[in-house]
């Protein structure tokens, strides 16, 4: 009986070690789209994120692809701002990014509404056609108006 128990334990150990030695099957699908699946135009727009692309989850990748697709319709000022922000974000360490996300989650609903309100006002201002600067017009000098003399540079 003792020999049977020892044999069973040895067999169980061998079986478990054989199972543990087998490579685990990959149960998760790769996150898509992969960088290579983006169009050349999308890759150009998202270039600041290229190095970190493989670390982004599917939701963030989808968000950035949507932004890249809207990019050609943006005004040049918006495009420049987007590129600068992507470069700034890409330059942050993972810890700095996490801290920025935490700061955002700590905002009160009122602060978030105010941020959105300011953002919308900014976007509307970009949508307004620019008006050329009109210099101020001097008041006309009518009859009987005296003009004070210019200051003299001669010491008296």
N, CA, C and O of each residue as an XYZ file, in Angstrom:
624
protein
N       0.813     -1.179      0.000
C       0.000      0.000      0.000
C       0.862      1.250      0.000
O       0.573      2.218     -0.704
N       1.931      1.220      0.802
C       2.822      2.368      0.862
C       3.524      2.556     -0.470
O       3.744      3.683     -0.914
N       3.878      1.431     -1.114
C       4.526      1.530     -2.422
C       3.574      2.141     -3.435
O       4.002      2.922     -4.285
N       2.314      1.808     -3.366
C       1.321      2.350     -4.294
C       1.157      3.847     -4.074
O       1.051      4.610     -5.033
N       1.137      4.267     -2.817
C       0.983      5.693     -2.510
C       2.190      6.477     -3.003
O       2.037      7.556     -3.576
N       3.386      5.945     -2.785
C       4.602      6.623     -3.246
C       4.613      6.686     -4.766
O       4.958      7.718     -5.342
N       4.242      5.603     -5.412
C       4.211      5.581     -6.874
C       3.200      6.594     -7.398
O       3.448      7.276     -8.392
N       2.058      6.686     -6.719
C       1.030      7.641     -7.130
C       1.537      9.076     -6.971
O       1.308      9.910     -7.847
N       2.214      9.367     -5.875
C       2.752     10.712     -5.640
C       3.816     11.046     -6.677
O       3.837     12.152     -7.218
N       4.707     10.080     -6.955
C       5.748     10.308     -7.969
C       5.105     10.560     -9.328
O       5.486     11.489    -10.040
N       4.135      9.733     -9.680
C       3.449      9.909    -10.969
C       2.772     11.274    -11.040
O       2.839     11.952    -12.065
N       2.116     11.680     -9.943
C       1.430     12.964     -9.900
C       2.433     14.114    -10.061
O       2.163     15.076    -10.781
N       3.573     14.017     -9.398
C       4.605     15.064     -9.524
C       5.126     15.151    -10.950
O       5.306     16.250    -11.476
N       5.366     14.022    -11.574
C       5.857     14.009    -12.956
C       4.810     14.594    -13.894
O       5.135     15.376    -14.788
N       3.558     14.215    -13.688
C       2.482     14.718    -14.550
C       2.336     16.227    -14.401
O       2.193     16.942    -15.393
N       2.372     16.706    -13.169
C       2.234     18.147    -12.946
C       3.421     18.923    -13.508
O       3.248     20.007    -14.066
N       4.621     18.372    -13.362
C       5.788     19.077    -13.901
C       5.754     19.093    -15.424
O       6.213     20.055    -16.042
N       5.221     18.048    -16.032
C       5.104     18.020    -17.493
C       4.091     19.057    -17.963
O       4.308     19.728    -18.971
N       2.991     19.187    -17.237
C       1.977     20.187    -17.592
C       2.548     21.589    -17.404
O       2.328     22.468    -18.237
N       3.282     21.799    -16.308
C       3.848     23.116    -16.036
C       4.909     23.491    -17.062
O       5.106     24.673    -17.341
N       5.585     22.516    -17.620
C       6.635     22.793    -18.596
C       6.086     23.160    -19.962
O       6.806     23.737    -20.777
N       4.822     22.837    -20.231
C       4.237     23.160    -21.532
C       3.993     24.664    -21.621
O       3.580     25.287    -20.643
N       4.245     25.240    -22.779
C       3.992     26.671    -22.913
C       2.498     26.951    -22.797
O       1.661     26.193    -23.288
N       2.194     28.053    -22.138
C       0.790     28.426    -21.968
C       0.225     28.891    -23.296
O       0.891     29.573    -24.075
N      -1.011     28.509    -23.533
C      -1.673     28.956    -24.753
C      -2.043     30.418    -24.590
O      -2.467     30.855    -23.520
N      -1.877     31.159    -25.663
C      -2.232     32.566    -25.609
C      -3.749     32.679    -25.704
O      -4.354     32.306    -26.709
N      -4.348     33.197    -24.644
C      -5.798     33.286    -24.611
C      -6.298     34.668    -25.015
O      -7.485     34.844    -25.289
N      -5.401     35.646    -25.051
C      -5.833     36.989    -25.433
C      -5.452     37.261    -26.879
O      -4.398     36.846    -27.360
N      -6.335     37.962    -27.546
C      -6.059     38.341    -28.930
C      -5.130     39.546    -28.922
O      -5.162     40.339    -27.981
N      -4.310     39.698    -29.941
C      -3.466     40.889    -29.993
C      -4.350     42.133    -30.143
O      -5.384     42.110    -30.810
N      -3.911     43.201    -29.508
C      -4.671     44.448    -29.568
C      -4.527     45.032    -30.961
O      -3.429     45.103    -31.513
N      -5.656     45.449    -31.522
C      -5.659     45.979    -32.880
C      -6.186     47.391    -32.873
O      -6.913     47.759    -31.950
N      -5.863     48.178    -33.832
C      -4.988     47.854    -34.947
C      -3.519     47.936    -34.535
O      -3.124     48.767    -33.717
N      -2.743     47.063    -35.119
C      -1.302     47.126    -34.935
C      -0.786     48.335    -35.712
O      -1.456     48.823    -36.623
N       0.389     48.811    -35.360
C       0.961     49.975    -36.049
C       1.054     49.723    -37.550
O       0.788     50.618    -38.352
N       1.428     48.518    -37.921
C       1.583     48.180    -39.344
C       0.252     48.167    -40.086
O       0.234     48.231    -41.315
N      -0.861     48.085    -39.362
C      -2.179     48.079    -39.997
C      -2.722     49.485    -40.252
O      -3.729     49.644    -40.942
N      -2.063     50.500    -39.702
C      -2.504     51.874    -39.932
C      -2.111     52.311    -41.337
O      -1.132     51.821    -41.901
N      -2.886     53.240    -41.895
C      -2.522     53.788    -43.205
C      -1.297     54.677    -43.033
O      -0.947     55.063    -41.918
N      -0.657     54.996    -44.143
C       0.514     55.877    -44.093
C       0.135     57.235    -43.511
O       0.898     57.820    -42.742
N      -1.039     57.733    -43.878
C      -1.492     59.034    -43.363
C      -1.711     58.967    -41.851
O      -1.333     59.892    -41.131
N      -2.315     57.884    -41.367
C      -2.539     57.734    -39.928
C      -1.206     57.623    -39.187
O      -1.032     58.210    -38.119
N      -0.271     56.870    -39.759
C       1.041     56.739    -39.126
C       1.756     58.084    -39.058
O       2.435     58.381    -38.075
N       1.605     58.889    -40.094
C       2.258     60.197    -40.112
C       1.681     61.090    -39.005
O       2.428     61.747    -38.279
N       0.360     61.109    -38.884
C      -0.284     61.931    -37.859
C       0.084     61.431    -36.464
O       0.370     62.229    -35.571
N       0.075     60.127    -36.281
C       0.295     59.530    -34.963
C       1.765     59.217    -34.679
O       2.069     58.529    -33.704
N       2.665     59.706    -35.503
C       4.094     59.414    -35.357
C       4.632     59.637    -33.937
O       5.446     58.834    -33.480
N       4.215     60.692    -33.219
C       4.742     60.848    -31.857
C       4.396     59.681    -30.930
O       5.060     59.482    -29.912
N       3.374     58.919    -31.271
C       2.949     57.800    -30.422
C       3.493     56.455    -30.900
O       3.214     55.427    -30.284
N       4.254     56.447    -31.975
C       4.707     55.191    -32.588
C       5.438     54.294    -31.595
O       5.198     53.087    -31.549
N       6.321     54.876    -30.809
C       7.125     54.080    -29.883
C       6.270     53.421    -28.792
O       6.589     52.332    -28.316
N       5.188     54.091    -28.408
C       4.329     53.574    -27.339
C       3.101     52.839    -27.850
O       2.307     52.346    -27.049
N       2.926     52.754    -29.163
C       1.695     52.198    -29.730
C       1.389     50.807    -29.186
O       0.237     50.507    -28.873
N       2.405     49.955    -29.070
C       2.181     48.579    -28.610
C       1.731     48.507    -27.155
O       1.195     47.485    -26.726
N       1.941     49.578    -26.390
C       1.536     49.597    -24.984
C       0.130     50.156    -24.787
O      -0.405     50.101    -23.679
N      -0.472     50.690    -25.842
C      -1.813     51.265    -25.729
C      -2.864     50.165    -25.790
O      -2.728     49.203    -26.546
N      -3.912     50.317    -24.987
C      -4.996     49.341    -25.047
C      -5.890     49.646    -26.251
O      -5.732     50.678    -26.903
N      -6.811     48.757    -26.533
C      -7.661     48.876    -27.729
C      -8.489     50.155    -27.720
O      -8.679     50.779    -28.765
N      -8.982     50.548    -26.554
C      -9.804     51.757    -26.465
C      -9.001     52.993    -26.841
O      -9.469     53.839    -27.602
N      -7.794     53.092    -26.305
C      -6.958     54.263    -26.616
C      -6.536     54.253    -28.082
O      -6.505     55.305    -28.721
N      -6.215     53.087    -28.619
C      -5.843     53.025    -30.039
C      -6.998     53.503    -30.908
O      -6.800     54.265    -31.855
N      -8.202     53.052    -30.580
C      -9.377     53.450    -31.364
C      -9.567     54.966    -31.297
O      -9.872     55.604    -32.305
N      -9.385     55.535    -30.108
C      -9.518     56.985    -29.931
C      -8.516     57.725    -30.816
O      -8.875     58.691    -31.489
N      -7.268     57.276    -30.816
C      -6.232     57.951    -31.602
C      -6.457     57.784    -33.099
O      -6.189     58.705    -33.870
N      -6.944     56.624    -33.516
C      -7.243     56.421    -34.943
C      -8.360     57.364    -35.373
O      -8.314     57.927    -36.466
N      -9.361     57.536    -34.516
C     -10.452     58.466    -34.821
C      -9.912     59.885    -34.970
O     -10.300     60.607    -35.889
N      -9.030     60.280    -34.079
C      -8.426     61.616    -34.157
C      -7.601     61.747    -35.432
O      -7.657     62.779    -36.100
N      -6.841     60.718    -35.774
C      -6.026     60.761    -36.996
C      -6.901     60.896    -38.234
O      -6.517     61.564    -39.194
N      -8.065     60.272    -38.220
C      -8.976     60.374    -39.366
C      -9.590     61.768    -39.476
O      -9.896     62.220    -40.580
N      -9.774     62.456    -38.341
C     -10.311     63.822    -38.356
C      -9.243     64.863    -38.671
O      -9.566     65.988    -39.055
N      -7.995     64.502    -38.513
C      -6.868     65.428    -38.624
C      -6.873     66.262    -39.910
O      -6.663     67.473    -39.830
N      -7.104     65.671    -41.094
C      -7.067     66.485    -42.317
C      -8.116     67.596    -42.346
O      -7.944     68.590    -43.053
N      -9.192     67.439    -41.591
C     -10.256     68.449    -41.574
C      -9.993     69.546    -40.550
O     -10.706     70.549    -40.517
N      -8.979     69.363    -39.719
C      -8.672     70.357    -38.692
C      -7.974     71.558    -39.313
O      -7.334     71.458    -40.360
N      -8.115     72.694    -38.642
C      -7.399     73.897    -39.063
C      -5.924     73.708    -38.730
O      -5.588     72.942    -37.827
N      -5.044     74.395    -39.448
C      -3.608     74.252    -39.169
C      -3.241     74.499    -37.700
O      -2.383     73.810    -37.149
N      -3.889     75.476    -37.072
C      -3.590     75.746    -35.658
C      -3.962     74.550    -34.786
O      -3.232     74.213    -33.854
N      -5.082     73.913    -35.078
C      -5.500     72.729    -34.318
C      -4.536     71.576    -34.561
O      -4.192     70.843    -33.633
N      -4.099     71.414    -35.805
C      -3.155     70.347    -36.130
C      -1.850     70.532    -35.360
O      -1.307     69.578    -34.801
N      -1.351     71.770    -35.336
C      -0.101     72.036    -34.619
C      -0.254     71.763    -33.126
O       0.632     71.184    -32.498
N      -1.385     72.184    -32.565
C      -1.628     71.975    -31.145
C      -1.702     70.483    -30.831
O      -1.146     70.025    -29.833
N      -2.390     69.729    -31.686
C      -2.502     68.287    -31.487
C      -1.124     67.626    -31.546
O      -0.798     66.793    -30.701
N      -0.323     67.994    -32.535
C       1.014     67.417    -32.656
C       1.861     67.730    -31.419
O       2.572     66.863    -30.912
N       1.779     68.974    -30.939
C       2.554     69.355    -29.755
C       2.112     68.543    -28.543
O       2.945     68.059    -27.777
N       0.802     68.396    -28.373
C       0.311     67.652    -27.209
C       0.690     66.177    -27.281
O       1.013     65.567    -26.261
N       0.651     65.603    -28.482
C       1.061     64.196    -28.618
C       2.537     64.051    -28.276
O       2.926     63.111    -27.583
N       3.368     64.984    -28.763
C       4.807     64.919    -28.462
C       5.048     65.079    -26.967
O       5.860     64.362    -26.382
N       4.336     66.027    -26.349
C       4.486     66.230    -24.906
C       4.076     64.974    -24.137
O       4.760     64.566    -23.199
N       2.958     64.362    -24.536
C       2.469     63.151    -23.866
C       3.462     62.006    -24.053
O       3.749     61.269    -23.110
N       3.979     61.861    -25.260
C       4.924     60.777    -25.540
C       6.211     60.949    -24.736
O       6.881     59.967    -24.416
N       6.557     62.195    -24.411
C       7.783     62.458    -23.655
C       7.631     62.143    -22.166
O       8.629     62.025    -21.455
N       6.397     62.007    -21.691
C       6.178     61.704    -20.276
C       6.550     60.260    -19.968
O       6.424     59.374    -20.813
N       7.004     60.045    -18.761
C       7.269     58.679    -18.316
C       5.929     58.024    -17.982
O       4.939     58.728    -17.782
N       5.877     56.703    -17.917
C       4.622     56.050    -17.520
C       4.101     56.556    -16.170
O       2.891     56.695    -15.986
N       4.999     56.827    -15.239
C       4.571     57.330    -13.927
C       3.944     58.720    -14.052
O       2.947     59.015    -13.393
N       4.527     59.567    -14.894
C       3.972     60.907    -15.092
C       2.601     60.840    -15.766
O       1.701     61.608    -15.429
N       2.449     59.928    -16.707
C       1.151     59.766    -17.368
C       0.089     59.314    -16.367
O      -1.035     59.816    -16.355
N       0.475     58.357    -15.533
C      -0.463     57.859    -14.531
C      -0.842     58.975    -13.565
O      -2.003     59.087    -13.172
N       0.127     59.801    -13.180
C      -0.160     60.925    -12.280
C      -1.121     61.912    -12.942
O      -2.019     62.435    -12.283
N      -0.940     62.169    -14.233
C      -1.843     63.079    -14.953
C      -3.255     62.505    -14.992
O      -4.230     63.233    -14.804
N      -3.363     61.214    -15.235
C      -4.687     60.580    -15.254
C      -5.352     60.668    -13.872
O      -6.548     60.940    -13.762
N      -4.552     60.434    -12.824
C      -5.104     60.503    -11.467
C      -5.561     61.917    -11.137
O      -6.610     62.106    -10.520
N      -4.767     62.922    -11.550
C      -5.172     64.312    -11.304
C      -6.502     64.599    -11.980
O      -7.359     65.277    -11.413
N      -6.674     64.084    -13.188
C      -7.931     64.322    -13.899
C      -9.096     63.658    -13.172
O     -10.171     64.246    -13.053
N      -8.887     62.437    -12.686
C      -9.989     61.746    -12.005
C     -10.345     62.418    -10.685
O     -11.458     62.244    -10.190
N      -9.417     63.185    -10.105
C      -9.695     63.866     -8.841
C     -10.456     65.176     -9.031
O     -10.907     65.777     -8.056
N     -10.601     65.618    -10.270
C     -11.352     66.846    -10.510
C     -12.811     66.638    -10.125
O     -13.374     65.560    -10.316
N     -13.396     67.671     -9.589
C     -14.819     67.596     -9.252
C     -15.633     67.688    -10.539
O     -15.127     68.160    -11.557
N     -16.880     67.244    -10.503
C     -17.724     67.380    -11.700
C     -17.820     68.835    -12.170
O     -17.880     69.103    -13.370
N     -17.833     69.767    -11.216
C     -17.891     71.191    -11.574
C     -16.618     71.611    -12.328
O     -16.694     72.333    -13.323
N     -15.459     71.158    -11.853
C     -14.200     71.489    -12.527
C     -14.156     70.879    -13.927
O     -13.671     71.506    -14.869
N     -14.660     69.667    -14.056
C     -14.684     69.027    -15.377
C     -15.604     69.777    -16.326
O     -15.272     69.972    -17.495
N     -16.776     70.204    -15.817
C     -17.699     70.984    -16.659
C     -17.044     72.290    -17.094
O     -17.170     72.702    -18.247
N     -16.345     72.934    -16.166
C     -15.676     74.197    -16.491
C     -14.596     73.976    -17.551
O     -14.444     74.785    -18.467
N     -13.851     72.883    -17.424
C     -12.828     72.575    -18.431
C     -13.472     72.351    -19.793
O     -12.988     72.855    -20.807
N     -14.571     71.590    -19.813
C     -15.259     71.342    -21.083
C     -15.806     72.634    -21.672
O     -15.754     72.849    -22.883
N     -16.332     73.493    -20.799
C     -16.879     74.778    -21.239
C     -15.777     75.632    -21.880
O     -15.979     76.221    -22.942
N     -14.620     75.692    -21.230
C     -13.497     76.456    -21.779
C     -13.021     75.847    -23.095
O     -12.683     76.564    -24.037
N     -12.998     74.520    -23.149
C     -12.568     73.841    -24.364
C     -13.510     74.161    -25.520
O     -13.056     74.449    -26.627
N     -14.809     74.114    -25.273
C     -15.791     74.419    -26.322
C     -15.689     75.871    -26.767
O     -15.808     76.164    -27.957
N     -15.471     76.779    -25.827
C     -15.305     78.192    -26.190
C     -14.073     78.359    -27.079
O     -14.093     79.119    -28.047
N     -13.018     77.652    -26.745
C     -11.800     77.717    -27.555
C     -12.066     77.173    -28.957
O     -11.648     77.774    -29.947
N     -12.755     76.043    -29.045
C     -13.051     75.452    -30.359
C     -13.935     76.375    -31.188
O     -13.739     76.502    -32.396
N     -14.911     77.023    -30.543
C     -15.761     77.972    -31.272
C     -14.941     79.152    -31.774
O     -15.175     79.654    -32.873
N     -13.974     79.597    -30.962
C     -13.155     80.733    -31.388
C     -12.312     80.357    -32.606
O     -12.038     81.200    -33.460
N     -11.905     79.099    -32.683
C     -11.144     78.660    -33.860
C     -12.036     78.590    -35.089
O     -11.566     78.762    -36.214
N     -13.321     78.339    -34.878
C     -14.248     78.219    -35.999
C     -14.652     79.587    -36.552
O     -15.132     79.680    -37.682
N     -14.461     80.652    -35.759
C     -14.824     81.993    -36.209
C     -13.845     82.443    -37.289
O     -12.640     82.225    -37.160
N     -14.357     83.077    -38.368
C     -13.426     83.606    -39.364
C     -12.623     84.744    -38.750
O     -13.150     85.563    -37.998
N     -11.364     84.775    -39.081
C     -10.509     85.822    -38.531
C     -10.829     87.149    -39.192
O     -11.025     87.222    -40.405
N     -10.879     88.198    -38.383
C     -11.110     89.537    -38.924
C      -9.791     90.277    -38.898
O      -9.038     90.179    -37.930
N      -9.509     91.015    -39.953
C      -8.246     91.753    -39.961
C      -8.259     92.816    -38.867
O      -9.306     93.359    -38.515
N      -7.106     93.092    -38.354
C      -6.980     94.090    -37.302
C      -7.172     95.473    -37.897
O      -6.488     95.859    -38.845
N      -8.111     96.209    -37.327
C      -8.338     97.587    -37.757
C      -7.684     98.509    -36.732
O      -8.071     98.505    -35.564
N      -6.691     99.304    -37.161
C      -6.062    100.210    -36.199
C      -7.062    101.276    -35.767
O      -7.958    101.629    -36.533
N      -6.918    101.787    -34.560
C      -7.854    102.809    -34.101
C      -7.749    104.065    -34.961
O      -6.668    104.448    -35.409
N      -8.882    104.683    -35.174
C      -8.929    105.900    -35.982
C      -8.906    107.088    -35.042
O      -9.640    107.123    -34.054
N      -8.048    108.077    -35.353
C      -7.957    109.279    -34.523
C      -9.196    110.129    -34.719
O      -9.767    110.192    -35.808
N      -9.596    110.778    -33.643
C     -10.735    111.684    -33.725
C     -10.358    112.859    -34.626
O      -9.254    113.394    -34.517
N     -11.265    113.262    -35.511
C     -10.941    114.411    -36.353
C     -10.853    115.674    -35.500
O     -11.575    115.852    -34.519
N      -9.944    116.531    -35.917
C      -9.783    117.802    -35.213
C     -10.623    118.829    -35.947
O     -10.414    119.090    -37.132
N     -11.559    119.398    -35.244
C     -12.457    120.369    -35.868
C     -11.953    121.793    -35.702
O     -10.939    122.033    -35.047
N     -12.680    122.746    -36.311
C     -12.274    124.146    -36.181
C     -12.360    124.581    -34.718
O     -13.264    124.178    -33.985
N     -11.428    125.387    -34.324
C     -11.409    125.906    -32.964
C     -10.721    124.978    -31.982
O     -10.576    125.324    -30.810
N     -10.295    123.808    -32.432
C      -9.598    122.880    -31.545
C      -8.126    123.223    -31.591
O      -7.541    123.353    -32.666
N      -7.539    123.367    -30.443
C      -6.113    123.677    -30.412
C      -5.332    122.404    -30.155
O      -5.739    121.536    -29.382
N      -4.231    122.326    -30.807
C      -3.342    121.183    -30.644
C      -2.209    121.633    -29.747
O      -1.557    122.635    -30.040
N      -1.956    120.920    -28.662
C      -0.865    121.348    -27.790
C       0.466    121.226    -28.517
O       0.651    120.323    -29.333
N       1.401    122.139    -28.220
C       2.699    122.078    -28.894
C       3.462    120.824    -28.477
O       3.296    120.306    -27.373
N       4.289    120.361    -29.384
C       5.124    119.197    -29.102
C       6.172    119.587    -28.087
O       6.653    120.720    -28.095
N       6.531    118.670    -27.217
C       7.560    119.012    -26.234
C       8.875    119.335    -26.920
O       9.239    118.723    -27.924
N       9.569    120.290    -26.369
C      10.835    120.749    -26.940
C      11.969    119.905    -26.381
O      11.948    119.501    -25.219
N      12.948    119.650    -27.219
C      14.107    118.891    -26.759
C      15.221    119.812    -26.300
O      16.246    119.345    -25.803
N      15.027    121.163    -26.468
C      16.038    122.128    -26.028
C      15.846    122.430    -24.551
O      14.744    122.774    -24.123
N      16.926    122.301    -23.762
C      16.803    122.679    -22.346
C      16.706    124.196    -22.232
O      17.394    124.909    -22.963
N      15.900    124.685    -21.366
C      15.733    126.137    -21.231
C      16.369    126.665    -20.019
O      16.315    127.869    -19.767
